[in-house]
Amino acid sequence: MSKIYILKELWDFLRVRKKWWLAPILIVLVLLGALIVLTESTAVAPFVYTLF
């Protein structure tokens, strides 16, 4: 499965089932995941850990 296919399926689910309240939750989860991955081995990591 490609990432594009998964995103398309998720978008179709949200659109058809009218689950718009899930979109902000998913966006926050993706942003937090990206923050963790990008700051994993940088000098910014100690500052990120203090946020949580």
LINKA-V612405 format. One record per backbone hydrogen bond with DSSP energy under -1.0 kcal/mol. NH is the residue of the N-H (numbers start at 1). CO is the residue of the C=O. Records with the same first field share a line. If there is no record, write none. Layout:
NH->CO ; CO
This chain:
6->2
7->3
8->4
9->5
10->6
11->7
12->8
13->9
14->10
15->11
16->12
17->13
19->14
22->19
26->22
27->23
28->24
29->25
30->26
31->27
32->28
33->29
34->30
35->31
36->32
37->33
38->34
39->35
48->44
49->45
51->48
